[in-house]
Amino acid sequence: MSDHANSETRDTLFLAGGAALMIFGAGLIMAHPLVRRTVLASLQPLLPEIQGPLKAGVARVLPDVERYLKIRGM
């Protein structure tokens, strides 16, 4: 392989790794309940149309999570 191809591959890997770290970091930050509530409260005036589908999605998932936790606790 030429030196140019190696540096291009390395740059692509750095870009993909950086994007993955940013997404992972945002997930860690959003995992904290206080931060999540604060971010969602600040987004509510900007994007009121996401509130309905977001609550509906959570309502569909919660029974499954509760059932999983009961099974895991046995």
Buried (B, 14 or more C-beta within 10 A) or exposed (E): EEEEEEEEEEEEEEEEEEEEEEEEEEEEEEEEEEEEEEBBEEEEEEEEEEEEEEEEEEEEEEEEEEEEEEEEEE
